[in-house]
Amino acid sequence: MTGTGDAYQHGVVGDGYPAAAGWVVTAHGELDQDTLTPLEEALLSAADGYPLVVLDAGAITFGDSSFLNLLLRLHHLTALRIAAPGEQLRRLFAVTGADTVLSLHESVEDALGT
């Protein structure tokens, strides 16, 4: 994948990297309609190139409905797995019922099946 390393060093998206049969995207901080674009670009780019996309959500401190909407849309485009979601995200997923749709995992390694 070209461009995912440097282009997303700023803002809410960290490094992306290949792992197993997929691509891992790391994100951090608060994700809402004002900060979501870099993550959306990174996830869509990963979905175009890999059959499995793992979102390392361990450092995400907040996600709103626009973040949830992005995950649900991406879920329909690729095999999306969410690794290490914190308490706020777990509550968001549980309250909305998204935890019955999205694939949640304790760690990146667990999400990758390694």
QUIPE-V552047 format. One record per residue. N is the residue number from 1. RES is the residue in one letter. SS is DSSP state (2 for helix, 1 for strand, 0 for the rest). OMEGA is omega as a letter, one per 40 degrees, with the letter a starting at -180 (none if undefined). Layout:
n = <N & N>
res = <RES & RES>
ss = <SS & SS>
omega = <OMEGA & OMEGA>
This chain:
n = <1 & 2 & 3 & 4 & 5 & 6 & 7 & 8 & 9 & 10 & 11 & 12 & 13 & 14 & 15 & 16 & 17 & 18 & 19 & 20 & 21 & 22 & 23 & 24 & 25 & 26 & 27 & 28 & 29 & 30 & 31 & 32 & 33 & 34 & 35 & 36 & 37 & 38 & 39 & 40 & 41 & 42 & 43 & 44 & 45 & 46 & 47 & 48 & 49 & 50 & 51 & 52 & 53 & 54 & 55 & 56 & 57 & 58 & 59 & 60 & 61 & 62 & 63 & 64 & 65 & 66 & 67 & 68 & 69 & 70 & 71 & 72 & 73 & 74 & 75 & 76 & 77 & 78 & 79 & 80 & 81 & 82 & 83 & 84 & 85 & 86 & 87 & 88 & 89 & 90 & 91 & 92 & 93 & 94 & 95 & 96 & 97 & 98 & 99 & 100 & 101 & 102 & 103 & 104 & 105 & 106 & 107 & 108 & 109 & 110 & 111 & 112 & 113 & 114>
res = <M & T & G & T & G & D & A & Y & Q & H & G & V & V & G & D & G & Y & P & A & A & A & G & W & V & V & T & A & H & G & E & L & D & Q & D & T & L & T & P & L & E & E & A & L & L & S & A & A & D & G & Y & P & L & V & V & L & D & A & G & A & I & T & F & G & D & S & S & F & L & N & L & L & L & R & L & H & H & L & T & A & L & R & I & A & A & P & G & E & Q & L & R & R & L & F & A & V & T & G & A & D & T & V & L & S & L & H & E & S & V & E & D & A & L & G & T>
ss = <0 & 0 & 0 & 2 & 2 & 2 & 2 & 0 & 0 & 0 & 0 & 0 & 1 & 1 & 1 & 1 & 1 & 1 & 1 & 0 & 0 & 1 & 1 & 1 & 1 & 1 & 1 & 1 & 1 & 1 & 1 & 0 & 0 & 0 & 0 & 0 & 2 & 2 & 2 & 2 & 2 & 2 & 2 & 2 & 2 & 2 & 2 & 2 & 2 & 0 & 0 & 1 & 1 & 1 & 1 & 1 & 1 & 1 & 1 & 1 & 1 & 1 & 1 & 0 & 2 & 2 & 2 & 2 & 2 & 2 & 2 & 2 & 2 & 2 & 2 & 0 & 0 & 0 & 1 & 1 & 1 & 1 & 1 & 0 & 0 & 0 & 2 & 2 & 2 & 2 & 2 & 2 & 2 & 2 & 2 & 2 & 0 & 2 & 2 & 2 & 0 & 0 & 1 & 1 & 1 & 0 & 0 & 2 & 2 & 2 & 2 & 2 & 0 & 0>
omega = <a & i & a & a & a & a & a & i & a & i & a & a & i & a & i & a & i & i & a & a & a & a & i & i & i & i & a & i & a & a & i & a & a & a & a & a & i & i & i & i & a & a & i & i & i & a & i & a & a & i & a & i & i & i & i & a & a & a & i & a & a & i & a & a & i & i & i & i & i & a & a & i & a & i & i & a & a & i & a & i & a & a & i & i & i & a & a & i & i & i & i & a & a & a & a & a & a & i & i & a & a & i & a & a & a & a & i & a & i & a & a & a & a & none>
